[in-house]
Amino acid sequence: MAKMTILSPLGKIIVTADEVGICSLDFDENASECQESNAHIEQLIVELDEYFKGKRKEFSVALNPKGTPFQRGVWEVLQSIPYGKTISYSEEADILGHPKAVRAVANANGKNPIPIVIPCHRVIAKGGGIGGYSGGLWRKEFMLDLEQKK
């Protein structure tokens, strides 16, 4: 398993990847420097740089998130939300085919192991409020602002 610390506009990011793809992306301001890379991490570094410069709207790096079948289904729905768009947690539950599972869907969003790439930041509260974000609301606001610039 390769592990690397990346500096970004959102602070330090710790990325792990195996031979299949990116496994996790964590925000950690106090992380010690890790410099074990692989081809997936190298590709992610390029794609994140393009994303933060407003030049990339979709990620193509291979992913290998660990989670339950339900969580993986939720994360697949997240990846279908277009750049610059937002949906509510209830809309996400409807798309998943579990309209009464709004809390479970929100919980799975919170356990998303690869934020930014799996764009849980694009899910907001039904009334239009920003909702929560495990990486900190300022990061969610930053990404939503970045994506909604014309």
N, C-alpha and C positions, 0 to 999 in steps of 0.2 A: 504494500500500500504506500503510495507516494503522498507526501504532505508538504504543502508550500504556503508561505505567508505572502500575500499580495497586498500592496498599498493601493487604495482606491479613494475616490471622493467620499466614500461612505466609511472610511477608516480602514483599519487592518482587517483583512479577510483571510481566514485559514481554509484552504481547499484541500480535500483528500480525494484521491482517485485510485482506482484499481485498474487492472488490464481491460475491463469492460467499459469504464467511463467514470465520470465525476460522481462521487458518492456523497459528498457533503461540502457545504460552503457555510462557514460560521463567521459572524462578526465578533471580533475580540480585540479590543484596544490594548489589552495587556499581554497579548500573545508573544511568546518568544519566537524568534525568527526560525522558520523551517525552510529548508532549501532542497527537499527531495521532490523532483519533478518527474513527469512522464509526458507522453505525447498529448494526452487529454488535458492536462494542466496547461501545457504550453498553448494549446488551441484556445482554452478558456481565457488565458491572459490576453490574447489578441482580441477575442470576441468581447470581453468586458471593456477593454480599452475603446473599441469601436462603439459599444453601447453607450458608454459615458460621454463620448464625443458626439452622440446623436447620429451616428452613421450606421448602426446596426439595430434592426427592429425584431429580428428573430435569431435565436441561438441555434447552432447546428452541432455543437459539441455533444459527444455521446454521454448519456447519463446512466447512472446505476444507483438510484436511490433505494434505500432499504426501508420497507414499511409493510403494513398489512395489505391484503388485496383491496380493502376499502380505501385506505390511504392512497395507494397507488392510483386508484380510479379517480380520486379527488385531484391528485396532482396532474393527471392527464387532462382533466377538465381545465385546470389552471393554464396549462400550456396551449389551450385552444382560444384563450382570451386574446384578442388582437392588441398589438402595441397601441398605446394611447387610449384604449377603451377601459371601462370599468364595469363590473357587474356587482350585484348584491350577493350576500351569502345565500339568500333564499333562491335567487336565480341560479346560483351555482348548484344548489341542491336539486333544483328542477332539472337542470342539464344532466346531472348525474343519474337522474331517475329515482331519486329518493327525496321527494318534496317535503317530507316531514322531518328529515334528518338535518335540519339547518345547524343545530348545535354540533352534531357529529362532524359535519362538513367544516364548520369553523374550527373545531378542534384539530382536524386533520390538516387544515391550512397552517395552523400554529406549529404543527410538527413537520412541516415541509423542510427537508434536509438541504435543499438547494435553492434558497431564495435568490431572487433576481432572475436566474435562469428559468426556474419554475416560478412564474410571476404571481405569487400570492399577494403582492402589493396592489394588484389590480382589483382586488375584492374589497368593497366598501359596505358600510351599513345601508340598510334598505332606505332610510330617510335621507341618504346622501352624505351622512357623516363619514369620516375617514375610517372608523372602526379601529381595530387593534393591529399591532404588528410586533412580533416577537423580537425583531431587530431594533426596535425603537421607532416611534412615530415619525421622528424627523427624517429617518431613512426612507420610510414609505412616502412621505410628502416630497422628498427630494426626487425620487424615481417617478412619481406621478407628475410632478412639475416638468421633469425632463421629457417625459413621453408626451405630454400634452402641449409642448411648444410647437407652434406652427412653423 
